[in-house]
Amino acid sequence: MKNVKKFISLVLIVTMVTLNLPLTVFAGENEALNRFKEYNKEKVSLYPYLVEMYKSGSETSVGPSQYVELHDGRTIYVGREPELTNTKYKISWRAFTGERALTETELYELLGSEDKIEEAVKANKRGKTLFYGGLIALGAGFLWLTASGNKSGTSSASPSTSAALLVAGGAFTAYFGNRMIAAKSIDYIDMYKMVQKHNRQLLAGYFNDIDLKKEMREIDKIYDLNSLYQYEYGDLEIKDEYRDKDFAVNKIEKGMAKEEVLAVCGSPYVTDSYNSLTSWEYVIENTHRSDKMFDFGRLTGESFNYTIYTLYFENDKLVDWTEQNYTS
């Protein structure tokens, strides 16, 4: 095997010398890919995990596609169309960088938004107070109902009514508190733009040919979900049959074209690119196991277990992928 590798290396060297190519040509390409990988490890990845947008009781699912009217008059469905595109976006998110998940306040600190840290801390504290207070009321009301039901010969239904009201009030308070914890101080669109600007500046530290002014202008054009998805996916065609595909690491192999990867793994959550290099990220929520009898952190978002697969393409061909696990 070693002799075969030596022979192949010798053939490559002879070929490059014959064609008058510098011996560093392949090394340069590998260096660019390695730098791009290092950048992807260091950048911030932002994932919506409470995937909905709400205002005045209205909700809509978030998807990268929509109904498209063709030139021949036909209309095809290629995904879920975001609504209320000019309103406020309260899509909750998770942020990751390197080997760790970022809390809301850690991300604000990283991005230089110190003025939002105190606001986020207060909102989170209020939300937790309501959430756990509501759970206590819910539990107390349930025990009260149980005790009332076990008593026979009672002439008044008043205790049962009060207990039922306590259960309902506790459930509503816990729900409202949980929503307050999930909602972030900065709207999703603005948060996305801040993260993208941070990442572009980071990329410029790895490659000196990045036109930062142009990059910032493109990011500033994002104003709603439609323009966000256009920026994120660009010219990537995500067909309808790819929407509901689940990522399958056992079905990918090096050399696959992007279209082939989409066919077996579906659309990526996060994309990035530099020249001929592209990265796609897929996030998988694993079954979270806890030693606690009641792990309320799963409801507040404090308990989690995710795996992020980052796929790397060069000239539209899959060349490598990495796997990173994040758990609380």
N, C-alpha and C positions, 0 to 999 in steps of 0.2 A: 504493500500500500504506500509506504514511504517512497519507494522508487517511482511509483506512478505519479505522486505529487511532485517529486523533483523533476520528472520528465515534463509534466504540464507547466511547471514554473519556467523551465528552460525554454519551452516552446513559446511561452508568452514573452519572455525577455528577448528572444531572437526575433520574434514578430515585431515588437516595439522598436527594436534597433533598426530592423530592415525598413520599417515605415517611418523612421526618423521621429518616433514619438518619445517624449520624456518619460522616464521610468516612474515618475511620480503621478502619472495621469490617473491610475486606478487608486492609488493611495489618497489622492485628493478627493475623489468621489466618496471613498469610505470615511474620510475625515468629515466631510459635510454631513453625511448620514449620522455619524457619531455625535456631532455637535447638535444636530436636530433632535436626536434622542435625549441628550442632556438638557436641552431647552424644554422638551416636553415633560421631563421629570420635575423641572423647577417651576414651570408655569402654573397658573391657577386654573383649575377646571371647575366650571360652574354647571351644576346639574339641577334642573327643577325637580323636586321630589314630591311636592304637593301640586300636581299638575292641573291647576285650574286657575281661573281668573274670575274675580267676583266684584260686583258693585250693585248696590240696591237689590240684592237678592238674585241677580243674574249670574249664571255660571256657563262656562263653555269649556270643552276639552281643547287642549293645545296640540296641534299637529303641524308638520312642516309643509303640508300640501293643501289642496282645496279643489273645488270644482273648476274645471277648465273648459272653456268653450272653444271648439275647434273651428277651423276656417270653413268647413263644410256644413256648419250649423249644429253638429252634434255636441253634446255636453258629456264629459266623462268625469267620474269621481276619482280623485287621486289622493284623498286624505280628508282630514277634518279641517274645516275652515275656521280660523280664529275670528271671534266677533268682538265688538266693542273696542276696535283697534285704536281709538283715540282717547281711551279712558285710562285710569290708573290700574297698574298691574300688581296684584298682590299674590304673585306666584312665589311660593316658598322655594328655597333652594338649599343645596348642600355645596360646599366648596372643598376642594382637595388640592394639595400641593405636595410634591415629593412623596414622603411616606406617611403623611398625616392628614387628617381631616381638620378643616378650620371651622371654629365657631364663628358666629356672626361678628362678634367684637374683634376677634383675631383678624378676620378679613378686613374689617374697617381700618384697623391699625396698620395692616400691611399696605393698604391702598392710600393711606394718609388721610382718612376721614375720621379724625379723632372726635370731631363734633358730634358724630352719630353714635359713638360708643356709649356715652351716658344714657342717651335716649333708648338705645337697644337694651341696656342693662335694666332700666326701669320697666320697660314694656315686658321684658321676659320675667321679671320678678312679679309684676302684677298678674301676668298670665298664669304663672305657677301657683300663686296664692289662690286664684279663682279655681284653677283646675283641681288642686288637692282639696280645697275647701268644698268644692262641689262633690268630689268623691266621698268625702267624709259624710256630707249630708245625704248622699245617695245610699251609703251603707247604713247609716242610722235609720233612714226612712224604711229601708228594706227590713231591717231587724224589727222595727216597730210594727210594720205590716204583718210580719211573721208571728210576732207575739200576740197581736190582736186577733189573728186568725185562730190561734190556738186556744183562746179564751172562749168558753161556751156560755151561753145564757146572757150575753151582754145585751142591754136594751138600747144602746146608742151606737150609731155608726160614725159618730164624730171623730174618734181616734183614728179609724181607718182612713177617713177622708183627709185628716191632717197628715197622716203618714204618707198617703199617696201624693199629696201636694209637696211634701218634703222630698220624696223620690224624684218627682218631676222637676222641681226646682234645682235639686242637686245635679241631675243629669244635664239640664240646660246650662248651669253655671260651669260644670266641668267641660262641656263642649265649647262654650264661649271662651273659657280660659285656654283650652288647647288651641283654638284658632288664633288667639292672641300670641301664643308662643310661636306658632308656625309663621305668622305674618312677620315680614322683615321691615326694618325702618326705612329702607331704600327700595323703591319700586324695582321690579325685575328688569325692566328695560334699561333703567339707569345703571343698575348694578352690573348688568351684562356689558354695557359700554365701558364702565370703569375697569372691569376685569380685562376686556380686550385691549384697552390702551396700555394697561400694565404689562400684558403679555407681549404686545408689539415692541414696547421699549426693551423688554427682556430679550426678545429675539434679536434686536439690533445690537445687543451686547455679544451675541454669538456670530453674527454676520454683518460685516461693515457696509454691505451694499443695500441695506434696508432704507427705503425712503420714508422716514417717519412722518413727515408732513403729509404726504399722500395717504399713508395708512390712517392717520388721525382724521383726515377729511372723510375718508370712507366710513369710519366708525361713527362720526358725527351725523351721517345721513340716516342712521338707524333711529326711527321714531315710533315704530309700532311692531307688532309681531310679524307682519308680512315682510317688512324690510329687514328685520332681525334674521328671519329664516333665509332670505335671499343672501344676506351677508354670510351666514353660517354655512349654507350648502352650495352657494354659487351656482355653477352649471351642472351640479351633480343631479342626474335624473333618478328620482326615487319613484319607481313604478308602484302601482296600487298593490300588486301581489307581494311587494317587499315590506309593506307597512307592519304586518302582524308577525313577521318572522322573529324568532328568538335567536339570540347569539349562540353559536355552537362552535366552540374552539376546536372540537374534534373533526370539523368539516372543512377547515381551512388549511391551506398548504402554500408554501412559498411558490411564487411564480403565477399565482392566480391573478386575473384581471379584476379591476374594481367591480365590474358588472357581476362577475362570478361570486365575489364576496357578498355583495348585496343580495344575491339570490339565496344564499344559505344563512346569512346572518342578519338580514334586514338593514335598515338605515342606522348609521351611527348617531350617537348623542352629541358628540363634539367633534369638529373637524379642524384641522390646521394645515398650513402649507408654507413651503419656502421653495421657490423655483420648481424643480422637478420632484421635490420631496413632499409627501402628504402623510398626515397621521389621522386616523379615525379612532375614536374612543367609544367603547361600549361598557356600560355599567350594569352589573348584575347584582341584584339584592339577594343575598344568601339568607338561609334560615338562621335567625338569631337565637343562640342558646344562652340561657342565663341560669345562674344558680339560685336566683331569687324566685320565691313562690309567685309573687306578683311583680312583674317588671314593668312598672308604669313608664319607664324611660322609652319604651317602644312607642307609647302614645304621644310623648312629648318630643320625640325625635332625638333623645339623648342616648338611646341604645340603638346600635345599628351594626350591620355587617355587610360590607359591599366588596366586590371585586371589580376592578377596572382593567379591561384589556385594551391595550393601545396597539393598533395595527399600523405598520409603516409601509408606505408605498414609494417606489422610485420609478419614475416614468410610467406610472399607472399600473405597476406590477407589485404584488405583495412580496416584500423582501424580509420582513421580520415582524415579530410582535412580542410584547411584554405583558406581564401579569402582576398586579399590585393589589393586595388585600388591605382593606380599612375596616377596623372594628373598634367598638368602644370598650 
